[in-house]
Amino acid sequence: MNRSRITGRGGLALAASAATAVALAMAPVSAATAAPAAKCDNRNNNTIAKLLECVSAEGAMEHLEAFQQIADENNGNRAVDTAGYEASVDYVVETMEAAGWTVSIDEFDYFVPIPTVHQLTPQDVNHPAGYFVTGSAEGSVTGNVIPVDLALGTPGGGTSGCQPEDFDLTLFEGDNDIALIQRGACEFGIKARNAQNAGAEAVIIFNNGTPGNTGPMSNVTLIGANPTALDIPVVNTSFAAGGALAVPGSTATVSMFIENHPQQNVIAELPGRNADNVVMAGAHLDSVPAGPGINDNGSGSAALLEVAESMRKVKPQNTVRFAWWAAEEVGLVGSQAYVDGLSQAEKDRIALYLNFDMVASPNYIFMVYDGDESTFEAPVVVPEGSVQIEDMFESYFTSVGVPYDDAEFSGRSDYEAFILAGIPAGGLFTGAEDEKTAEQAEIWGGTAGEWLDPCYHQACDDIDNVSMDALGVNTDAIALSVLAYSYSTEAVNGVRGANVPGGLKLPAPAGAEGTWAGGGGGLHPDHGHHSAS
């Protein structure tokens, strides 16, 4: 759709230029004039003014406190396939049912690798075990451990297993030989393929012992230069375990099996007059195992809960559907499973998808997914209509005098499955591990030289790791966009709806600050896997 299109009656108008007023929304109501909770619960917040009077950072914070308590009671995290995640699902379901939404559970297969490294002699010890996300066969092997060209005295050095000649073929003539290989110099898959070709029935690759590379490895694959999966089990372990296993006379049991641990997305709907034009918004509910995940992504999850509670009595033109995704932190699994499970007709019903992942970073920058690629050339195809979603958020920020910048339209969060299906998408982001520049600190405050989220993927991503300012501004932006699109998505997909009660008016976007123009940040976390050594 042409970005400069102005829609007719019943649609949201989008700006043709900075001088053109955009008929989108009234200026938001200040948090200082927030309505009493009882008033918000009992009325139909069907106008922008009413809804923004009722949603607040304080309301979202109540949900963040609940997520923190869940983590505190469950080993400090809410990671997928844990009791903490299950409790988070229960909390969202109970909250949304109490708010009057129609709630369902979308269960999907979640296959969990179970690797083991059990040394039998000369000591009996279970070593920490890691797995390769692709490329290993399943199975269990008990046998002799055969070191392959190790360099234990020089952590990070050596080329163990990189060349076929590293393997003494006479040592791999038995039926249960386990190759012990040190990380370094070439891809994991090349090392493992050479071991299989030499006659090994299993492989252990241990870490290289350099700073930060001592424990078992995660998010690694055997598929790279080595293009196909192997026929033998391959696991990884720590540098210390490698040293213990390298002792002459070592025997061990190595196993790799895959178990299905079904996981749950939470889906909630507010039925509209038009069931065939669905406005979706989502946030991932799981944390990383390292911490409670209060900014990443309790913040997006809590903001959606706050908006949903305040919309409980709204009777929208379009059906509104919220989603809380599982297993985002391990590769966008839940959202992809959901989209894969939809028929083409069901995908066609989805007018747009809005994604909210990390919207309250303590050292924040306000960012909008760069659908028009004005700052970043997208590494994915940007579906038509995504530019208009970007304009909506930018016009809102302009209306409240908040400077904003672009975040790469990268597909590195749960909107990836939707854009790959051709569904228009957009979203908000306040930053992860990018360092704030001096220029950005001048514009948004905060501390130059520090990560935008100093506790990104760490134990300290707790209730103290959020900016109430960022949370408040973005919760308002989420509320405005959802309510506006619940009445009409004409500017995005051409489906005429209804006028938003009370009217809508926002200025044209002021324009991104351009602080990423020199390259670098604004990226969503990369959920890819690594094959290099």
N, C-alpha and C positions, 0 to 999 in steps of 0.2 A: 504494500500500500504506500502511496506517495506520502512522504512526511508532511508536505504542505497542505494536505487535504483539509478542508473545513467541512464538518458534517452538518447535516440539516437538523430539523427539529427532532427531539427525542434522543439525540446522541451527544457524546462529549466532544466538544470542539478542541482541536489541537492547533497550536500556533504555526503560522506560516513563516513568521519572522519575529525577532525580538521586539518589534514595534507593535505586534498584533496581540491584543488581549486574548487570553485563552479561557474559554468558558469551562472551568473545571471545578473550582471549589471556593467557598468563602474562607477568609482568613481564619486560622484556628483560634479557638478560645484559649486564653492563658490558663496554665495550671492553677494560678492563684484564684481563679474564679470557678474552680471545679465544683460540680454539683454534689450534694450529699448522696451517699451510696444508696439510701432507700429510694430517693427520687429517681436515680438512674435505673435502679432495678425495676421500678414500677411503671416507667413510661416507655413509649416507643421512640428510641433514639434514631429516628429515620432521617434526620438532617445532619449535615456536616457539623453545624454548630452544636447540636445536642450531643452527638457522639463524641466530639472532641472535648466537650465539657466533662464527659464521664470517664474517658480512658486517661490513664496517668502512669507515670513511672512508678509511683507508690503502689498502684494496683498490680503492675507487673512484678514489682519487687516481692510482693506476698507470694507469688508463684515461685520466684527464684529461691526464696527462703524455704519453701516446701521441697524444692529439688535439692537444696543443700542438706536438709534434714534427712532426705532419702539417702544421699551419698554417705552422710555421717553414720547411718545405721547399716550400711552395706559396703564395708571395706573401702570407703572413701571415694567411690566412683559410681557411675551409672552406665557403664559400658555395656554394649550388646552382649547377650547371652550370659547375663548376670542377674542376681536378685535385685540389684539396684536399677537395672533397666526395667525389669518386670514391675517394680514398684512405681517407676515413673509412668509406665503405661497405665497402671491402675489409677494413678492420680489424675492423669489427663482424661481418662474415660469418665471418672466420677465427676470431675469439674465440668466437663462438657454436657454430660447428662443432666446435671443440676441446672445448667444454663438453658436447657430445653432443646438442644441440638439433637439430631438423629445420629447416633454414634455406632460405628461398626469397626470390627477388627479385620484387618487385611493380613492374613498369615501367609508366610512364604517360606520356602525351603532355605535353610542357612547351613551350609556344609562347613564343618569345623575340622581342620586337620589336627590329628592327635599324634605328635611325634614323641618318641622316647629314645633315650640313650642310657642304657643300663650296663655299666661296666661290671664284669663278673670277677676278673682276676687282673692283676695281683691284689686288688681291693674290690670290695662289693659296694658300689655306690651308684645312685641314680644321678646322672649329670643333667643340668638344665638343657632343654632341647628346643630348638626352633625349627620352623618348617619353611619350605619354598612354596610360594603361592601358586605356582604352576610348574609342571615338568617332572615331578616325582611320581613313581608308581607306588601303589599300596603294597604292604607286605611286612614280614618280620624275618630277620636273619640273626642267628646266633653263631658266632664264629670268631676266628682270629682277627685282631686289629692289625693292619699292615700300614705303617707310616710311609708316606710318599714324598720324598725329597723335601723334608721339613726344614724350616729355618727358625727354630724355637728361640735361638739366642739373639735374633734380630727381628723383633716385632715389626710387621709391615714389610719386611724384606722377603726375598725368595720368590720362586715361580712355581711352587708346588702344584703339580698336576696339570700344568699348562701345556706340556709337550707329551706326546705318547711315550717318548723314551724315559720319562720320569718313572715309569712303572716297570718293575722287574717282573716280567711275565712268569718266571718260575715260581714266584711267591703267590700267584693268583690262579694256581692250577686246581685248587680245592673247590668244594661245592658251597662253602659258606665263608667267603673271604670279604672282609670289610675294609675298604680303603679309607685311610685317615689323611685328609688333605687340609692344608693351611690356606686361608683366604689370601688373595693378593695377585696382582699382575695381569690376570685375565678373567673372563666372565666365569661365573659359577657353573654355567651349563657346559662350558668347554671342559672344565676340570672333571665334572661328573661323567660326561660322555667319554672322555679318555679312560676313566676308571672302568666304565661298563665295557668298553672295547677291549680292555686289558684282561677282563674276566672277573672283575669284582661283582659280588652279589648284593652289596650295599655300600653306601658312601656316607661318611661323616665329614663335613667341612666345618672347621672351627675358625673363630674370629682371629684377627691378626695381632691383637694386643696393643695397638696404638691407642692413644687417648681417645675415649669415646667409642672404641671398637673392641671391647673386652668381653661383653656378654653375648648371648645368642642373638642372631640377626633377625630382623623383621622386615616385612614388605619387600622381600627379594624373590627372584624368579630364576628358574633354570632355562627359560626360553629367551633367547636373544640371538646371538650369532649361531647358537645351537637351536635350530628351528622346531624341533619335535620333542615330545615327552620321552622320558627314559622308561626302561623296562624293569628298573630296580628301585628300591626305596632309597631316598636321599634326604638326610636331615642335617641340621647345623647345630653347633654348640659353642660354648665359650672358649676363650683362649686358655683359661686355666684347665678346663676339662680336656682340651687338646693335649696339653702337657702331660696330664695324668694318663691319658689313653695311649700316648706315645711310648710309655715305659715297655721295655721288652717283656714278652709273655702276656700282654694284655689280650683279654677276650671280652666280648660284649654282646648284648642283644640290642639290635637297632630295629625299630619298627616305625611304620608310618601308615595310619589308617584315617579314613574320612568318616565322620559321623554327621548325621543330619540333626540339627538343633533348631526346629522351626522358630522363627521370630515374628514379631507383630508390628505392623504399622497401625496407627490409629487414624481413622477417617471419620470426620463429622460433617454433617450437612445441615444447612438451613434452606429448606425447599423454597424455590421461587415460582412465580407464575410460569416462567419458561424453563421447563426441565431439560430442554435440549441446548441450553447455552449456560455452561457451568464456569463460574469464576473460581479458580483454585488458588490457594496460598498454602505454603508449607514451610516447615522448619525441622531440622533433624533433632531427635530427642536423645540420642545416645551421646555419652561422653567418651573420651579416650580412657583407657584403664588407669592412666597416671593420676587422674584427679576427678573432681565432681563435675567439671564442665559447666560452670555457671555462666560464663560469657559464651563459651563454645560447647553446646549451643542452647544452654538454658535461656539465654536472652531472647533469641528468636522464638523459642517455644513459649516462653512466658508472655511475650508481647501478643502472640496469637490468642492465647487464653484470655488475656485482658480484653482484647477487642471482641472476642466471641461472647464473653459475658455481657458486655455492654450492647451487643446487637441482638440479645435474646428475643426481643419483641418486634424486631424489624421484619417487615413482610416484603422481601426483595422481588424485583422483577425477574432477575436471573438467579438460578440456584447457586448458592455459595457453598464451597466445599473446602474445609481445612484439613491438612494432613500433618501428622507428626511421624517422621520417618525413623526407621530402625537402621542400624548398621551403615550409617553414612561414613563413619570414621574408618571403616575397613574397606572402603571402595564404593560408596554410593549404592550399596546393595539393595536396601529396602525400596527406595524410589524407583530404581530400575526394574525390580521385580513387579512393582505395582503397575508401571506403564506396560511392561511386557505382558501382563495379565489382562490388559484391556483389549477388546475387539477394536477393529478400525472404526466402527460406528461409535463406540464409547470414546475413543480418542477424538473423533470429530466433534463431539459434544463439548469438549473442553475449549472454552474461548481463549483462555490465557492461564499462565501459571506465574505466581509471584513467590520468590524465594527469599527467606530471611535467615541468614546464617552469620552469627556474630554481629549484633547490632548495638552493643554497648561496651566496646573495647575501652579500657580506662585511659589510654593515650590516643584517643580516637581521631579519625578523619571521617567526615560524612561522605560516603561514596555511593554512587548509583551505577548499576551494571551498564557498561558502555555499548548499548545496542546499536548506536549509529557509527561506532568505530572511530569516533573523532579523536581519541587518544591512542587506543590500542587496536591494531588489526586483529580481529577475532580469529582464534585457531579452529573455530567451528563455523558452520553456516548459521547465520542469524535469521530466524524465521521472521517473515513479514508481520508487522504489528508490534515487534519488540521495541522499535524506536519510539513508538507512541507511548509505550509503558515508561520508557526512560523519561520522556517529556513530562509525563504526569508527575513523577517523583521530583524532577528538577523544578517544575513549576511550584510544587508545594514548598520546597526548600527556599525558593526565591520569595514566596509570599511571606515567609516568616523571617527573612533576612539572614538565613543560614547559608554560608558558603559551602559548596560541595565540589567534589571531584569525581572523575571516572574510575571505576574498577573494571578490569578487563572482563569482557564477556567471554569467559574461558570454558564454561561447562564444568568447572571443578567443584561444584556442589550439586545439590539435588535437582537443580533445574536441567542438568545434562540430559536425563532421559526424556524430558519433555521437548527440549529443542531438537533432539535427534528424531523425535516423532513429528517435527514440524509445527509444534505448538508455540505461539508467541510467549515470551518470558521476559522477566525483569526482576530486579530486587535491590536490596540495600546491603551494605557491608561497611564495617568500621575499622577493619584491619586486623592482621594477624602478626606475622613475624617480620614484616618490613619495618625498617628503622625510620622514624619520623625525621624529616629533614628540618633544617633551620627555617626554611621558607614555610613549611607546613606548620611549624610551631608558632610562627608569627600569625598565621591565619586562624588556626584552631586552638591555639594554646597548647599546653602539654609540654613534654620534654623531648627536645631534639636529641637524636642519637640513641634513643631507646625504642624497643619494639612498640608498635601500635597496641599490641596486647602483650605486655611483658611476661604474662603467665601462660602464653599460648601452649597448649598440650602439656601442661605441668600441674603438679599437685596444688599449686597456689591459685589455680583458676577456680576460686571459691567466691563466697558471697561478697568479699571485699574487692573483687576483681571486676567491678562494673562501674561505668560512669552513669550516674543518674541523669545527667544532662543528655547524653547520647541516647539513653534508653527512653527518656521522655519524648524527645524530638522524633525518634524513629517509630515509637508506638503510635504517635499521632499520624505520622506519614502512612503507616500501615493501615490505620483505621480509615483515613481519608480515601486511600486507594481502593480498599475493599468495598467501602460503602458506595463510592462513585461507580465502580464497575458492577456492583450488584444491581444497579439500575440500568446501565447501558455500557456495552462494549463496542459500540459502533465505530469508534475511532480506531479500535484494534483489529476487529474482524469483520466489520461492516454490518453486524447484526443490530438493528435499531431496537432500542429499549424504551425506557421511560425517563422523563425528566426527574432529576433528583429533587425530592421535596425541599423547599426552602431555597432552591437555586444553587448554582455553582459558579464561582468566579475566582480565577487565579491569574497572575501575570504570566507572560511568556518566560521561559527559562532564562536566567541571567547568564548562563554559560559556566562551564567547568573552570576551576581555578588553574588547571593545566600544570600542576606540580609534578606530575609523572611524565611530562613531555620529554624529558631527557632520558627516558627509559627507566626500567626498574619496577617499582612496586605496584600496588593496587591489585595484586594477584590473590585469587582464592587459593587455599592450601591445595597442594598437588597430591592427589590420591593415587598416583601411578606406582608401579613396582619397578624395582631396580634389578638389572641383570649383571651389571658390572661388578668387578671384584671390590 
